[in-house]
Amino acid sequence: MSNNVDQQVAAFKEKLKTDGEVLIKDVFPRKVVELDNLFKTLTLERVNDIHCDLNVPVPDPVLVEDLPSKKRRLDQNHANLDNVQGSMVLCLPQGSIPTNKEISHLIQTLKPIIRQLVDHTNMLKMWISFLIPKIEDGNNFGVSIQEDTLAEARQVETESASYLEMISRYFVTRAKLVSKVAKYPHIDDYRQSVRELDEKEYISLRLMTCELRNHYASLHDVVMKNIEKIKKPRSANAENLY
């Protein structure tokens, strides 16, 4: 049983080494081209076309008559109405308030790419980790290159994961602003704040696309420049140095 498990682990490591090299040589360049093409479509001019109707009508003004000066009271078994607090809710005749379709479509395009980059950086880390030789004295220059590349892959993985949190935070922030529009439909500043938020999110997603492309490009560049040292961190002729 133990031998069978050892063989499976060894096979897993060998497969990961092969997949890791394919990842860096084939997958990363294709992702760079894919993201670069996507980035070129996200021009700054498009920011003026991403606004959407909130579907919150402005109700007609209502004349409120003066309430009688005498306070209204309930029976002794009921609470005083003067102490009841609440918020006015606007009923929308057209249904729910929609999300921004342009922004949502772009987010749905980027989220799988972000998840892929997280997975790819994780595989890259494991590939390099399995190539690190056993700890010995001397001839550690190649090992230091491996460790530096690992550190960069970890940083890319962390930054990529943070993009998902930024996306979810946008929806929460927009929901709060839209609820203000529904509660105070006569205040144009709340409506304008939603438009400004959508514009800001478009710019952020455009920058995020650029950063995703750059992450793939930088990782591919640093690995390919040092691939011989990463694959064989210690020279076979090291003994000739002594």
N, C-alpha and C positions, 0 to 999 in steps of 0.2 A: 504493500500500500504506500509506504514511504517513498519507494523508488518511483512509483507511478506519479505521485504528487510532484516529486522533484523534476521528473521529465516534463510534466505539464507546465511547471513554472519556467523551466529552461526554454520550452517552446514558446511560451508567452513572451519572454524577454527577446528571443530572436525575432519573433514576428513584429514586436514593437520597434526593434532596431530597423527592420526593413521598412515598416510603415512610416517611421519617423523620417527616414531619408527621402522617401517618396513625397511626404508632406512638404518638406522644405524645398525640394527641387521642382515639384510639379504643382502642388496645390497652392502654395503661397504666391507664385507668379500669376496664376489664374485669378486669385482673389484680388491681387493688386490691380489687374486690368479691369475686373468686374466693378470694383469700387471706384476706380478712376472714371469709368464710363458713367456710373451713377452720379458721381460728384459733378460731372460736367452738365448734367441735366438740371441740377439744383442751382440755377442762376439766381443772382440777387434780384433780378427783375421780377421773378415769380413771387416775391414776398408780397406784392400788391394784389395778388390774385388768390390768396389763401383765406380771405375773410369769408365768413358764412353768416347767414341770417340766424339769429338766436330763437326766432319763433316766439318772442315774448312781446305781445302787443302793448301799446300804451293805452290804458283804460281812460275813458272820459272822466273829467273831474266830477266829483260828487260834492254837493253842498251839504255840509253837516250842520244840522240845527243845534242851537244851544241846548244842553241838557238842563233839566230842572235843577235848581240849586239844592233842593232837598235830596239827601243821599238815599239811594235805593237800598233796601235791606231785604234779606230773605227771612224765612222763618227761623226760629231759634235752632232748628235741627240742621240748618244749612249754613255754609260758610258765607262770609260777606263778599259780595261781588267786587268791592273795591280792592280786595287783596288778590284777586285772580289776575294773573299776568299771562300773556301769550303773544304770538307773532302772527301777523296777518299773512295769509297765503293766497297767492294769485292762482286761480284756476285757468289753465291754458286750454283754449278751445281747439287747438290744432294738435294736441297730444304732447309728447315729451320734447324737451329741449335737446337738439341733436349735438353730437360732437362735431368738431371740424373734420370733414371728410378728407381734405387734402393732407392735414397733419396726421390723421389716423392711418391713412394709407401709407404714408412715408414711414411711420413708426412700425407698422406691420411688415414693411420691407426690411427695415434695419434690425429688428429684434432677432430674427433667425441668424443674421450675419454676426451679430454680437455674441450670441450663444455659440456659434461656430468658432469664433476667435478664442473664446474662453476654452473650448474643448481643444482647439489646435495648440494653444500655448501650454495646456496641461500635457498633451502628448509630447510636445517639444521638450518640456522639462524632463519627462520620464526618459525620453530617448537619450538626452545628454547625460542624465544620471546613470543610466546603464552603461554608458561609455567611459565613465570615470574609473580609472584603474584603482587598484588597492593602494592604500597609503604607504608610501615609502619615503626614504630620505633622498633628496636630490632630484634633479630633472623634473621639476614641477611646473615649468613654464606653460606647457600645454594644459595642465590641470587648472591653472589660474585662468586661462582663456575659457575653459569649460564653465568655471564658476561665474565668471563675468557674464557669459551668455545666459546662464541660468538666472542670474539676478535680473537681467533685462527682460527675460521671458516672464518672470514673476511680476515685475512691474506692469508689463502689458496686460497680464491676466487680471490684476487688481483694478487697473484703470477701466478695462473693458467691462468688468462686472459692475462698476459704479455707474456706467451708462444706463443700465436697466433701472437703477434706482432713480436716476434723473428723469427717465420717461414716466415712471409711475407718479413722481412728485408733480409733474406737469398736469396730469389729469386731476389730481387732488386740488391743486391750486385753481385750476379752471372751474372745477365744480363749485368751489366756494364763491368765486366771482359771479358765476352764472346764478347761483342762489340769491346773491345780492340783487342781480338784475330782476329776478322774478319777484323779489320782495319789494324792491323800490324801482318799478319800471319807468318812473318819470325822470330818474336821474341818469343823464346821458354819460356821466363820467364812468359809471360802472360798465356800461356797454363798451365805451372806448377802452377800458382796462382789459376787457376780454380780447378785443382786437389787438391791443399791444402785446398781450401775452402770447397770442397765436403767432404774431410776427417774430417775437423773441424765440419761441420754440422752433420755428422754421429755421432761423439763423443757427440755433444750437444744433439742430439735426443736420444741417449742412456742414457745420464744423465737425460734428461727430463722424459723418461720412468721411471727411478728409482725414481725421485722426485714425479711423479704422484702416483706411488705405495705407497711411504712413506706418502704422504698426506692422502690418504685413510686410511692407517694403523694407523697413528697417531691420526686422528680424531675419528676413531672407538675405539681406545684404551682409549683416554681421556674421551669419552662419556660413554663407558661401565664401566669404573672404577668409574664414578660419576653419573651413571644413576638414582640412587635413589634420590640423592640430586637435580638432574636436573628436575626430574619429580615432586618431592615434596620438594621444597627448604626449606619449613618451617615445622617443626615437629608439628604433631597434639597435642603433649603433651607439647607444648611450655609454656602453662599457668602454668604448674607444676613447672617451674623454678622460678616463682615470689612468 
